[in-house]
Amino acid sequence: MKNNIKLRKFHQAKWDEEVIFELHHPGERGVVPPEVETNVSQETGDAKAIIAETMQRETPPALPEVGQMRVLKHYLRLSQHTLGADINIDIGQGTCTMKYNPKINEAFVKSPKSSELHPLQDESTVQGALEIMHRLDLAFREISGMDYFSFQPSSGSDAIFTMASMVHKYLEVQGKADQKDEIITTIFSHPSDYAAVSVKGFKVIMLYHDPETGRPSVEALKSALSERTAALFITNPEDTGIFNAEIKEFTRLTHEAGALCCYDQANANGILGITRAKEANFDMCFFNLHKTFASPHGAGGPASGALGVKSELVDFLPVPLIDFDGNKYSLNYDLKNSIGKVRSFYGVIPAVIRAYAWVMSLGAEGLEEVAKVAVLNNNYILEKIKKIHGASAPFAEGQHRIEQVRYSWQQLFEETGITIEDIAYRMADFGFHLWSSHHPFIVPQPFTIEPTESYSKQELDEYLLALEQIVKEARENPELVKTSPHNSVTHRYDETWLDDPEKWAISWRSYQKKHPEGIK
């Protein structure tokens, strides 16, 4: 017990549940569709005939045959095996901005007015959806200072790839694509800034952090810039939560080298209404609707990377854009230098609707309040964790951070042998989630926390109490931590599987081929 905050008793439901294919019973049905009526079949003709013969299956798909009630039980049981933002204090998935997603917004998304739209409908029949996208575009112009937004990218990484594609096309138009083939990024920007531009064929120049400040220096940038520099791709604040106050000098020097400046704003939750890409002199930027703007994270699912550009780069955006002539909305495919499409159609409408509802409900003052509370929560956590013996916050000693911090358990590891993985497993016994960090593992024994604005002081204290309890156990009963989780659905897994492609099975058919006798 600490200030009337206590660790609640938690034990996750455990079902020895087969995968859905193992529940298969031939002849069992959930739904029996009616026979096609004669007049319908006469009107439609032979539907199979319009499918190319090379695309037709020789045998029906081996789908499981399971009764409706058993399907319901199966998936409800699986749902009890998960921890998510609506169940736990989900601040330990650092850099991912896990926050409350207002449930009223789900009602908008589930309405037939949006859920039954089809992307191939004539634009005259989807004026409402186009209006929402256009209005959200206008809001993001104010938030960022950019001149036009596309919601076509299906994730933050996709938005980075889109920016890289636009940089490449821009250089092609200038006749400089062969000369300018290098992109500069930083070690604590998102790994996707390195990966996505590499996929596009650029060479990557990496700027490393100064050991004291935790961010790259202006001198490091100067040494990396050259006539081969195509663009700067940078996250600010970086994944350490450290804001680069010299960012305008970074963009000035990059522009002087004849390169573009591209802003990865996935970490925008602590700077809404406070700083903008325009004032930092960026040429383009993106936001994650599935993080900062309260559309659910999706875990690789229905995401959206809102990509904005200055007016001189609008012509390079993916098509179509949404135009408004004062009377109706239309899809504009007439962009001379467009990179084409980066995904089908023009965006993930449910993510856009949720984000639009969230922005409109908060307004400008509310968005700034979101940032202020997120920063307050983060620095409260920072001060508390620094007092836990065995934990530290490397770099920028004594300074505040923005929306997250990458911490280290290195001292605790040296004193007890307990690793970040051990602590993460043990946190699951209290109904919480803790993550280490993505690559690179420059911070030893890392863990990254981003509290966002969604959580109360009481909830933050409960999460901190769990960390303190585990640190106490690490010194008094380390085996309890090393053998955890004890209250969770699953326990330790064999991590060698992750490095052995011969064991990987990404489908049921693949599993049956590789493991015909099941897992021993």
NUTOR-122579 format. One record per residue (C-alpha): residue number from 1; residue in one letter; x, y, z. Coordinates in Angstrom, 2 decimals, m for minus. Example, Ala and Ser with C-alpha at 12.3 -4.5 7.8 and 13.67 -1.06 7.14 Angstrom:
REC pos code    east   north      up
REC   1    A   12.30   m4.50    7.80
REC   2    S   13.67   m1.06    7.14
// end
This chain:
REC pos code    east   north      up
REC   1    M    0.00    0.00    0.00
REC   2    K    1.33    3.43   m0.97
REC   3    N   m0.79    6.56   m0.59
REC   4    N   m3.90    4.32   m0.70
REC   5    I   m2.64    2.83   m3.97
REC   6    K   m2.31   m0.94   m3.92
REC   7    L   m1.46   m3.68   m6.38
REC   8    R   m4.70   m5.38   m7.30
REC   9    K   m5.02   m9.14   m7.32
REC  10    F   m4.76  m10.33  m10.89
REC  11    H   m4.96  m13.74  m12.49
REC  12    Q   m5.60  m14.06  m16.17
REC  13    A   m8.15  m16.55  m17.45
REC  14    K   m6.46  m19.59  m18.93
REC  15    W   m8.15  m21.84  m21.44
REC  16    D   m6.40  m24.77  m23.09
REC  17    E   m7.91  m23.59  m26.34
REC  18    E   m7.19  m25.22  m29.67
REC  19    V   m6.68  m23.12  m32.75
REC  20    I   m9.85  m22.74  m34.81
REC  21    F   m8.72  m25.36  m37.36
REC  22    E   m8.54  m27.99  m34.61
REC  23    L  m12.18  m27.34  m33.72
REC  24    H  m13.19  m28.51  m37.21
REC  25    H  m16.03  m31.07  m37.43
REC  26    P  m17.15  m32.00  m40.96
REC  27    G  m20.70  m30.92  m41.66
REC  28    E  m20.94  m28.51  m38.72
REC  29    R  m22.25  m25.10  m39.76
REC  30    G  m22.52  m21.62  m38.29
REC  31    V  m24.66  m20.20  m41.06
REC  32    V  m26.44  m22.01  m43.89
REC  33    P  m26.95  m19.56  m46.77
REC  34    P  m30.16  m19.91  m48.77
REC  35    E  m30.16  m21.23  m52.29
REC  36    V  m29.82  m18.54  m54.95
REC  37    E  m33.23  m17.59  m56.26
REC  38    T  m33.87  m18.41  m59.91
REC  39    N  m34.56  m14.85  m61.00
REC  40    V  m31.33  m13.69  m59.28
REC  41    S  m29.19  m16.34  m60.98
REC  42    Q  m30.77  m15.55  m64.34
REC  43    E  m29.97  m11.86  m63.89
REC  44    T  m26.37  m12.33  m62.73
REC  45    G  m25.45  m15.25  m64.94
REC  46    D  m22.54  m17.56  m64.15
REC  47    A  m20.44  m15.63  m61.62
REC  48    K  m17.64  m18.17  m61.91
REC  49    A  m17.29  m17.40  m65.62
REC  50    I  m16.08  m13.85  m64.96
REC  51    I  m13.11  m15.16  m62.90
REC  52    A  m10.05  m16.05  m64.95
REC  53    E   m9.53  m19.79  m65.07
REC  54    T   m5.96  m19.40  m63.80
REC  55    M   m7.35  m17.77  m60.63
REC  56    Q   m9.90  m20.48  m59.89
REC  57    R   m9.17  m23.02  m57.18
REC  58    E   m9.03  m26.68  m58.13
REC  59    T  m10.34  m27.60  m54.68
REC  60    P  m12.33  m25.55  m52.13
REC  61    P  m10.31  m23.86  m49.34
REC  62    A   m9.81  m26.07  m46.28
REC  63    L  m11.75  m23.81  m43.94
REC  64    P  m12.78  m25.10  m40.49
REC  65    E  m16.40  m26.18  m40.11
REC  66    V  m17.51  m25.00  m36.67
REC  67    G  m20.95  m24.28  m35.18
REC  68    Q  m21.87  m20.70  m34.40
REC  69    M  m22.01  m21.11  m30.62
REC  70    R  m18.61  m22.82  m30.51
REC  71    V  m17.12  m20.02  m32.63
REC  72    L  m18.45  m17.46  m30.13
REC  73    K  m16.99  m19.35  m27.16
REC  74    H  m13.68  m19.81  m28.92
REC  75    Y  m13.08  m16.15  m29.63
REC  76    L  m14.43  m14.93  m26.29
REC  77    R  m11.96  m17.26  m24.57
REC  78    L   m9.13  m15.94  m26.70
REC  79    S  m10.14  m12.38  m25.82
REC  80    Q   m9.51  m13.22  m22.16
REC  81    H   m5.90  m14.06  m23.03
REC  82    T   m5.05  m10.51  m23.99
REC  83    L   m4.01   m7.29  m22.27
REC  84    G   m4.86   m4.08  m24.09
REC  85    A   m5.33   m0.37  m23.57
REC  86    D   m8.93   m0.88  m22.41
REC  87    I   m7.90   m3.38  m19.72
REC  88    N   m4.53   m2.40  m18.28
REC  89    I   m2.54    0.75  m17.59
REC  90    D   m0.87    0.58  m20.96
REC  91    I    2.02    3.03  m20.56
REC  92    G    4.82    0.52  m21.07
REC  93    Q    4.60    0.31  m24.87
REC  94    G    6.90    3.28  m25.28
REC  95    T    6.95    5.22  m28.59
REC  96    C    3.54    3.74  m29.46
REC  97    T    1.35    6.36  m27.73
REC  98    M   m1.22    3.98  m26.26
REC  99    K   m4.14    6.14  m25.18
REC 100    Y   m7.84    6.13  m24.57
REC 101    N   m9.89    5.81  m27.75
REC 102    P  m13.34    7.38  m27.10
REC 103    K  m16.02    4.73  m27.56
REC 104    I  m18.49    7.19  m29.04
REC 105    N  m16.12    7.39  m32.01
REC 106    E  m16.59    3.66  m32.55
REC 107    A  m20.31    4.31  m32.97
REC 108    F  m19.53    6.68  m35.83
REC 109    V  m17.27    4.11  m37.48
REC 110    K  m19.78    1.28  m37.08
REC 111    S  m22.66    3.31  m38.49
REC 112    P  m23.82    1.92  m41.87
REC 113    K  m23.22    5.43  m43.20
REC 114    S  m19.51    4.67  m42.97
REC 115    S  m19.15    0.91  m42.52
REC 116    E  m21.13    0.06  m45.65
REC 117    L  m19.36    2.48  m47.96
REC 118    H  m17.43    0.92  m50.81
REC 119    P  m14.27    2.55  m52.17
REC 120    L  m15.41    1.96  m55.76
REC 121    Q  m18.58    3.99  m55.32
REC 122    D  m18.94    7.04  m57.52
REC 123    E  m17.63   10.12  m55.71
REC 124    S  m21.06   11.73  m55.93
REC 125    T  m22.35    9.05  m53.52
REC 126    V  m19.60    9.46  m50.90
REC 127    Q  m19.64   13.22  m50.41
REC 128    G  m19.89   12.85  m46.63
REC 129    A  m16.76   10.71  m46.36
REC 130    L  m14.85   13.02  m48.68
REC 131    E  m15.98   16.01  m46.62
REC 132    I  m14.64   14.45  m43.41
REC 133    M  m11.29   13.72  m45.04
REC 134    H  m11.12   17.27  m46.43
REC 135    R  m12.02   18.81  m43.08
REC 136    L   m9.39   16.70  m41.31
REC 137    D   m6.90   17.84  m43.95
REC 138    L   m7.72   21.46  m43.05
REC 139    A   m7.27   20.72  m39.34
REC 140    F   m3.88   19.15  m39.93
REC 141    R   m2.81   22.14  m41.96
REC 142    E   m3.38   24.25  m38.83
REC 143    I   m1.71   21.71  m36.54
REC 144    S    1.44   21.42  m38.70
REC 145    G    1.56   24.51  m40.88
REC 146    M    1.78   22.36  m44.00
REC 147    D   m0.34   23.18  m47.07
REC 148    Y   m1.94   19.86  m48.05
REC 149    F   m2.45   16.42  m46.50
REC 150    S   m2.95   12.93  m47.88
REC 151    F   m4.34   10.11  m45.75
REC 152    Q   m3.43    7.39  m48.23
REC 153    P   m0.38    5.94  m46.35
REC 154    S   m1.57    3.01  m44.25
REC 155    S    0.91    3.44  m41.39
REC 156    G    3.73    5.59  m40.10
REC 157    S    6.29    3.41  m41.85
REC 158    D    4.25    3.65  m45.05
REC 159    A    4.25    7.44  m44.67
REC 160    I    8.05    7.39  m44.33
REC 161    F    8.28    5.27  m47.47
REC 162    T    5.93    7.72  m49.21
REC 163    M    8.14   10.65  m48.20
REC 164    A   11.19    8.78  m49.52
REC 165    S    9.35    8.10  m52.79
REC 166    M    8.47   11.78  m53.09
REC 167    V   12.09   12.79  m52.43
REC 168    H   13.23   10.41  m55.17
REC 169    K   10.63   11.72  m57.64
REC 170    Y   11.52   15.32  m56.77
REC 171    L   15.17   14.62  m57.54
REC 172    E   14.24   12.87  m60.79
REC 173    V   12.34   15.94  m61.95
REC 174    Q   15.37   18.08  m61.09
REC 175    G   17.68   15.67  m62.88
REC 176    K   19.62   15.00  m59.67
REC 177    A   18.51   11.47  m58.75
REC 178    D   21.86    9.92  m59.69
REC 179    Q   23.87   12.49  m57.78
REC 180    K   21.81   12.80  m54.60
REC 181    D   21.49    9.28  m53.23
REC 182    E   22.10    9.70  m49.48
REC 183    I   19.60   10.33  m46.70
REC 184    I   20.63   11.42  m43.21
REC 185    T   18.79   10.20  m40.13
REC 186    T   19.62    9.80  m36.43
REC 187    I   20.18    6.78  m34.23
REC 188    F   17.21    7.61  m31.97
REC 189    S   14.80    8.47  m34.76
REC 190    H   12.36    5.67  m35.52
REC 191    P   14.08    2.61  m37.09
REC 192    S   11.58    2.93  m39.94
REC 193    D   13.32    6.14  m40.98
REC 194    Y   16.36    3.98  m41.75
REC 195    A   14.46    0.98  m43.10
REC 196    A   11.92    2.67  m45.38
REC 197    V   14.42    4.91  m47.16
REC 198    S   16.71    1.90  m47.63
REC 199    V   13.88    0.03  m49.32
REC 200    K   13.60    2.97  m51.70
REC 201    G   17.27    2.54  m52.60
REC 202    F   18.88    5.40  m50.71
REC 203    K   22.12    5.07  m48.79
REC 204    V   21.67    6.00  m45.15
REC 205    I   24.03    8.22  m43.16
REC 206    M   23.46    7.75  m39.44
REC 207    L   24.05   10.53  m36.91
REC 208    Y   24.84    9.30  m33.40
REC 209    H   23.96   11.00  m30.16
REC 210    D   26.20   13.07  m27.96
REC 211    P   26.73   11.07  m24.72
REC 212    E   25.80   14.08  m22.59
REC 213    T   22.84   15.59  m24.42
REC 214    G   21.48   12.38  m25.94
REC 215    R   20.95   14.05  m29.31
REC 216    P   23.09   14.60  m32.39
REC 217    S   25.14   17.77  m32.62
REC 218    V   25.10   20.41  m35.34
REC 219    E   28.74   19.58  m36.02
REC 220    A   27.81   15.94  m36.65
REC 221    L   25.22   17.06  m39.19
REC 222    K   27.71   19.35  m40.93
REC 223    S   30.17   16.47  m41.32
REC 224    A   27.44   14.26  m42.86
REC 225    L   26.04   16.77  m45.35
REC 226    S   27.45   16.73  m48.88
REC 227    E   26.49   17.21  m52.51
REC 228    R   25.09   13.65  m52.33
REC 229    T   22.58   14.46  m49.56
REC 230    A   19.00   14.02  m50.77
REC 231    A   17.13   14.62  m47.53
REC 232    L   17.10   14.65  m43.74
REC 233    F   14.64   12.24  m42.08
REC 234    I   14.38   12.95  m38.37
REC 235    T   12.12   12.31  m35.39
REC 236    N   11.85   15.17  m32.89
REC 237    P   11.50   14.57  m30.01
REC 238    E   13.49   11.42  m30.59
REC 239    D   12.61    8.05  m29.08
REC 240    T   14.36    9.05  m25.87
REC 241    G   11.88   11.87  m25.33
REC 242    I   14.66   14.42  m25.85
REC 243    F   13.72   17.41  m28.01
REC 244    N   16.32   18.80  m30.36
REC 245    A   16.15   22.55  m29.70
REC 246    E   18.57   23.17  m32.58
REC 247    I   16.21   21.70  m35.15
REC 248    K   15.92   24.94  m37.17
REC 249    E   19.69   24.95  m37.60
REC 250    F   19.45   21.34  m38.81
REC 251    T   16.87   22.25  m41.45
REC 252    R   18.74   25.42  m42.48
REC 253    L   21.99   23.53  m43.08
REC 254    T   20.16   20.73  m44.92
REC 255    H   18.43   23.19  m47.23
REC 256    E   21.75   24.93  m47.90
REC 257    A   23.04   21.55  m49.13
REC 258    G   20.14   21.41  m51.62
REC 259    A   18.31   18.67  m49.72
REC 260    L   14.74   18.27  m48.44
REC 261    C   13.73   18.10  m44.77
REC 262    C   11.28   15.34  m43.77
REC 263    Y    9.76   15.28  m40.28
REC 264    D    8.75   11.99  m38.62
REC 265    Q    6.08   13.24  m36.18
REC 266    A    4.92    9.91  m34.80
REC 267    N    6.12   11.29  m31.44
REC 268    A    3.82   14.33  m31.61
REC 269    N    1.69   13.70  m28.54
REC 270    G    3.71   16.07  m26.34
REC 271    I    4.02   18.96  m28.81
REC 272    L    0.49   19.44  m30.21
REC 273    G   m0.28   23.14  m30.34
REC 274    I    3.21   23.97  m29.09
REC 275    T    5.57   23.42  m32.03
REC 276    R    4.85   22.99  m35.73
REC 277    A    6.72   21.55  m38.70
REC 278    K    6.31   24.83  m40.60
REC 279    E    8.15   26.96  m38.04
REC 280    A   10.98   24.41  m37.99
REC 281    N   11.19   24.82  m41.81
REC 282    F   10.35   21.23  m42.78
REC 283    D    9.21   20.46  m46.31
REC 284    M    6.97   17.55  m45.34
REC 285    C    5.87   15.67  m42.23
REC 286    F    3.52   12.93  m41.11
REC 287    F    1.43   12.06  m38.05
REC 288    N    0.06    8.71  m36.94
REC 289    L   m3.72    8.82  m36.64
REC 290    H   m3.54    5.43  m34.92
REC 291    K   m1.46    6.86  m32.07
REC 292    T   m1.49   10.58  m31.38
REC 293    F   m4.99   11.16  m32.76
REC 294    A   m6.75    8.42  m30.79
REC 295    S   m7.63    5.95  m33.48
REC 296    P   m6.73    2.58  m31.92
REC 297    H   m3.16    1.43  m32.36
REC 298    G   m4.21   m1.68  m34.23
REC 299    A   m0.99   m3.65  m33.64
REC 300    G   m0.19   m3.58  m37.33
REC 301    G   m3.84   m3.30  m38.28
REC 302    P   m6.04   m0.41  m39.40
REC 303    A   m3.53    2.41  m39.18
REC 304    S   m3.06    5.69  m41.02
REC 305    G   m0.07    7.94  m41.65
REC 306    A   m1.30   11.47  m42.35
REC 307    L    1.26   12.98  m44.72
REC 308    G    1.51   16.75  m45.18
REC 309    V    3.64   18.81  m47.55
REC 310    K    4.38   22.41  m48.44
REC 311    S    2.60   23.82  m51.49
REC 312    E    5.55   23.32  m53.84
REC 313    L    5.48   19.57  m53.20
REC 314    V    1.71   18.98  m53.54
REC 315    D    2.22   17.84  m57.14
REC 316    F    4.31   14.88  m55.90
REC 317    L    1.73   13.47  m53.47
REC 318    P    0.06   10.10  m54.11
REC 319    V   m3.22   10.29  m56.01
REC 320    P   m6.04   10.93  m55.62
REC 321    L   m6.23   14.15  m53.62
REC 322    I   m9.56   15.44  m52.36
REC 323    D  m10.55   18.83  m53.77
REC 324    F  m13.48   21.07  m52.84
REC 325    D  m14.83   23.72  m55.22
REC 326    G  m17.18   25.26  m52.67
REC 327    N  m20.05   23.05  m53.77
REC 328    K  m18.88   19.46  m54.04
REC 329    Y  m15.92   17.25  m53.24
REC 330    S  m14.01   15.44  m55.95
REC 331    L  m11.06   13.09  m56.37
REC 332    N   m8.16   14.73  m58.16
REC 333    Y   m5.90   12.38  m60.15
REC 334    D   m4.37   15.16  m62.22
REC 335    L   m0.93   15.54  m60.59
REC 336    K    1.86   15.74  m63.16
REC 337    N    4.63   14.48  m60.87
REC 338    S    2.62   12.22  m58.57
REC 339    I    4.35    9.11  m57.23
REC 340    G    1.11    7.24  m57.99
REC 341    K   m0.42    5.18  m55.20
REC 342    V    1.12    3.75  m52.04
REC 343    R   m1.99    1.74  m51.20
REC 344    S   m5.39    1.05  m52.73
REC 345    F   m7.90    3.86  m52.89
REC 346    Y   m7.48    6.96  m50.73
REC 347    G   m7.06    6.03  m47.06
REC 348    V   m8.33    4.02  m44.09
REC 349    I  m11.71    5.72  m43.58
REC 350    P  m12.40    4.35  m40.05
REC 351    A   m9.08    5.73  m38.77
REC 352    V   m9.82    9.09  m40.40
REC 353    I  m13.32    9.29  m38.90
REC 354    R  m12.08    8.50  m35.39
REC 355    A   m9.29   11.06  m35.64
REC 356    Y  m11.65   13.70  m37.03
REC 357    A  m14.13   13.17  m34.19
REC 358    W  m11.32   13.36  m31.63
REC 359    V   m9.85   16.57  m33.06
REC 360    M  m13.24   18.26  m33.37
REC 361    S  m14.27   17.33  m29.82
REC 362    L  m11.07   18.84  m28.38
REC 363    G  m10.49   21.86  m30.56
REC 364    A   m7.23   23.82  m30.60
REC 365    E   m7.15   24.44  m26.83
REC 366    G   m7.95   20.82  m26.10
REC 367    L   m5.16   19.53  m28.32
REC 368    E   m2.67   21.77  m26.53
REC 369    E   m4.02   20.51  m23.19
REC 370    V   m3.41   16.94  m24.38
REC 371    A    0.25   17.80  m24.97
REC 372    K    0.67   19.56  m21.62
REC 373    V   m0.86   16.71  m19.62
REC 374    A    1.18   14.10  m21.54
REC 375    V    4.39   16.01  m20.75
REC 376    L    3.34   16.42  m17.11
REC 377    N    2.59   12.70  m16.76
REC 378    N    5.87   11.76  m18.39
REC 379    N    8.00   13.95  m16.16
REC 380    Y    6.15   12.75  m13.07
REC 381    I    7.03    9.18  m14.04
REC 382    L   10.61   10.27  m14.80
REC 383    E   11.14   11.73  m11.33
REC 384    K    9.66    8.66   m9.64
REC 385    I   11.63    6.08  m11.65
REC 386    K   14.92    7.88  m11.08
REC 387    K   14.35    7.23   m7.34
REC 388    I   14.00    3.46   m7.86
REC 389    H   17.34    1.91   m6.95
REC 390    G   18.61    0.09  m10.04
REC 391    A   16.86    2.24  m12.65
REC 392    S   18.25    5.21  m14.55
REC 393    A   17.40    7.62  m17.37
REC 394    P   20.53    7.97  m19.53
REC 395    F   21.47   11.29  m21.18
REC 396    A   20.40   14.88  m20.52
REC 397    E   20.96   14.60  m16.78
REC 398    G   18.63   16.84  m14.81
REC 399    Q   16.57   17.88  m17.83
REC 400    H   12.89   17.32  m18.47
REC 401    R   11.74   15.09  m21.32
REC 402    I    8.79   15.50  m23.66
REC 403    E    6.37   12.57  m24.01
REC 404    Q    8.44    9.47  m23.19
REC 405    V   11.74    8.26  m21.76
REC 406    R   14.00    5.37  m22.60
REC 407    Y   15.16    4.10  m19.21
REC 408    S   17.73    1.47  m18.23
REC 409    W   17.76   m1.43  m15.73
REC 410    Q   21.52   m1.92  m16.21
REC 411    Q   22.39   m1.24  m12.57
REC 412    L   19.73   m3.67  m11.34
REC 413    F   21.02   m6.28  m13.80
REC 414    E   24.60   m5.88  m12.55
REC 415    E   23.46   m6.20   m8.94
REC 416    T   20.93   m9.04   m9.27
REC 417    G   21.19  m10.66  m12.71
REC 418    I   17.56   m9.75  m13.38
REC 419    T   17.04   m8.64  m17.00
REC 420    I   14.48   m6.40  m18.64
REC 421    E   12.87   m9.55  m20.06
REC 422    D   12.46  m10.94  m16.54
REC 423    I   10.86   m7.73  m15.34
REC 424    A    8.53   m7.58  m18.35
REC 425    Y    7.35  m11.14  m17.68
REC 426    R    6.79  m10.38  m14.00
REC 427    M    4.80   m7.22  m14.83
REC 428    A    2.28   m9.47  m16.58
REC 429    D    1.56  m11.07  m13.19
REC 430    F    0.16   m7.73  m12.06
REC 431    G   m1.90   m7.25  m15.20
REC 432    F    0.54   m4.77  m16.74
REC 433    H    2.66   m4.62  m19.84
REC 434    L    6.27   m3.43  m20.06
REC 435    W    8.34   m3.26  m23.23
REC 436    S   12.09   m2.94  m23.65
REC 437    S   12.78   m0.87  m26.76
REC 438    H   13.17   m1.32  m30.47
REC 439    H   16.57   m1.44  m32.08
REC 440    P   19.22   m0.27  m31.66
REC 441    F   19.89   m1.36  m28.07
REC 442    I   22.28    1.47  m27.29
REC 443    V   20.69    1.92  m23.88
REC 444    P   21.59   m1.26  m21.95
REC 445    Q   18.72   m3.24  m20.41
REC 446    P   16.26   m0.68  m21.84
REC 447    F   12.64   m0.05  m21.05
REC 448    T   10.54    2.71  m22.58
REC 449    I    7.51    4.31  m20.94
REC 450    E    5.11    6.81  m22.51
REC 451    P    2.27    7.73  m20.13
REC 452    T    0.23    9.89  m22.59
REC 453    E   m2.53   12.14  m21.27
REC 454    S   m5.00    9.33  m20.68
REC 455    Y   m3.92    8.05  m17.29
REC 456    S   m4.62    9.50  m13.84
REC 457    K   m2.01   10.03  m11.14
REC 458    Q   m3.53    7.09   m9.23
REC 459    E   m3.05    4.78  m12.20
REC 460    L    0.52    5.96  m12.74
REC 461    D    1.24    5.33   m9.06
REC 462    E   m0.17    1.81   m9.32
REC 463    Y    2.11    1.08  m12.27
REC 464    L    5.11    2.50  m10.39
REC 465    L    4.21    0.40   m7.36
REC 466    A    4.44   m2.74   m9.50
REC 467    L    7.93   m1.74  m10.69
REC 468    E    9.03   m1.08   m7.12
REC 469    Q    7.63   m4.43   m5.99
REC 470    I    9.54   m6.29   m8.72
REC 471    V   12.79   m4.49   m7.88
REC 472    K   12.27   m5.54   m4.25
REC 473    E   11.69   m9.15   m5.36
REC 474    A   14.78   m9.03   m7.60
REC 475    R   16.91   m8.53   m4.50
REC 476    E   14.99  m10.67   m2.03
REC 477    N   13.60  m13.50   m4.18
REC 478    P   15.12  m13.35   m7.68
REC 479    E   13.83  m16.81   m8.65
REC 480    L   10.28  m15.54   m8.32
REC 481    V   11.05  m12.97  m11.00
REC 482    K   13.14  m15.25  m13.20
REC 483    T   10.42  m17.91  m13.35
REC 484    S    7.56  m15.49  m13.99
REC 485    P    4.90  m15.02  m15.22
REC 486    H    2.91  m17.08  m12.73
REC 487    N   m0.58  m15.61  m13.17
REC 488    S   m0.57  m15.29  m16.93
REC 489    V   m1.90  m17.50  m19.72
REC 490    T    1.49  m18.57  m21.00
REC 491    H    4.89  m18.76  m19.35
REC 492    R    8.35  m18.57  m20.90
REC 493    Y    8.69  m19.49  m24.54
REC 494    D   11.71  m20.88  m26.35
REC 495    E   13.24  m17.76  m27.91
REC 496    T   15.45  m19.86  m30.22
REC 497    W   12.32  m20.29  m32.36
REC 498    L   12.58  m16.64  m33.37
REC 499    D   15.96  m17.29  m34.97
REC 500    D   15.15  m20.59  m36.68
REC 501    P   13.17  m20.24  m39.94
REC 502    E   12.74  m24.01  m40.07
REC 503    K   10.42  m23.73  m37.07
REC 504    W    8.42  m20.74  m38.27
REC 505    A    4.82  m21.40  m39.31
REC 506    I    2.86  m18.41  m40.57
REC 507    S   m0.23  m20.42  m41.53
REC 508    W   m2.02  m23.56  m40.39
REC 509    R   m0.97  m25.36  m43.58
REC 510    S    2.67  m24.40  m42.94
REC 511    Y    2.40  m25.60  m39.35
REC 512    Q    1.03  m28.98  m40.42
REC 513    K    3.88  m29.43  m42.90
REC 514    K    6.64  m28.46  m40.50
REC 515    H    5.18  m29.99  m37.36
REC 516    P    2.97  m32.94  m38.43
REC 517    E    3.07  m34.45  m34.94
REC 518    G    2.42  m31.19  m33.13
REC 519    I    4.66  m29.36  m30.68
REC 520    K    6.41  m31.60  m28.19
// end
